Amino acid sequence: MKASIVELRYNMKDVLKALNRNETVQVMYRGVLKGVIKPATKETSMRVEDHPFFGMLTDDEPVDEVMDKLRGNRYRAI
């Protein structure tokens, strides 16, 4: 299925029906392909427990120190 930006905005129900039929939706903008929306499969969905950030604060490290590690040096220079 091809859908323009306007169709995505006003006819999202039709787009969702196409995804339920396992069709891919090509997103067009001014006649140019800008992206593809694919139906979700069981392999592509992730459980929250499988995400790498789940349970990252189990060692009771203060949040400020964890954020400093994640941000790296970009905020230390200020």
C-alpha positions as CSV (number, residue, x, y, z in Angstrom):
1,M,0.0,0.0,0.0
2,K,1.2,3.5,-0.7
3,A,0.1,6.3,1.6
4,S,0.9,10.0,1.5
5,I,1.6,12.0,4.6
6,V,-2.0,13.4,4.4
7,E,-3.4,9.9,4.2
8,L,-1.4,8.9,7.2
9,R,-2.8,11.8,9.1
10,Y,-6.5,11.5,8.2
11,N,-6.8,7.8,7.2
12,M,-4.7,6.0,9.8
13,K,-7.4,3.4,10.2
14,D,-6.9,2.2,6.6
15,V,-3.1,2.1,7.2
16,L,-3.6,0.0,10.3
17,K,-6.0,-2.3,8.4
18,A,-3.3,-2.8,5.8
19,L,-0.7,-3.6,8.5
20,N,-3.2,-6.2,10.0
21,R,-3.3,-7.8,6.5
22,N,0.6,-8.1,6.8
23,E,1.1,-5.5,4.0
24,T,3.9,-3.1,4.1
25,V,3.0,0.6,3.8
26,Q,5.2,2.9,1.6
27,V,5.1,6.5,2.9
28,M,5.2,9.0,0.1
29,Y,5.9,12.7,0.3
30,R,5.4,14.7,-2.9
31,G,5.6,11.5,-4.9
32,V,9.0,10.4,-3.4
33,L,9.3,7.4,-1.2
34,K,10.3,8.5,2.3
35,G,9.9,5.4,4.4
36,V,8.4,2.0,4.8
37,I,6.2,0.8,7.6
38,K,6.3,-3.0,8.1
39,P,3.9,-5.0,10.2
40,A,5.3,-6.1,13.6
41,T,6.2,-9.7,14.1
42,K,6.9,-11.6,17.2
43,E,10.6,-11.6,16.5
44,T,10.7,-7.8,16.3
45,S,8.9,-7.1,19.5
46,M,10.9,-6.9,22.6
47,R,9.9,-7.6,26.2
48,V,10.8,-4.9,28.7
49,E,12.9,-7.4,30.7
50,D,15.1,-8.0,27.7
51,H,16.0,-4.3,27.2
52,P,19.6,-3.6,28.3
53,F,18.5,-0.7,30.6
54,F,16.0,-2.9,32.6
55,G,17.3,-3.3,36.1
56,M,20.4,-1.2,35.6
57,L,20.2,0.3,39.0
58,T,20.2,-2.9,40.9
59,D,23.6,-2.1,42.6
60,D,22.0,1.0,44.3
61,E,24.4,3.4,42.6
62,P,23.2,7.0,42.9
63,V,21.3,8.3,39.8
64,D,23.6,11.3,39.3
65,E,26.7,9.0,39.0
66,V,24.9,6.7,36.5
67,M,23.8,9.7,34.4
68,D,27.4,11.0,34.4
69,K,28.7,7.6,33.2
70,L,26.0,7.5,30.4
71,R,26.6,11.1,29.3
72,G,30.3,10.8,29.2
73,N,32.5,13.9,28.9
74,R,30.2,16.1,27.0
75,Y,28.6,17.7,30.2
76,R,31.8,17.8,32.2
77,A,33.4,20.5,29.9
78,I,30.6,23.0,30.8
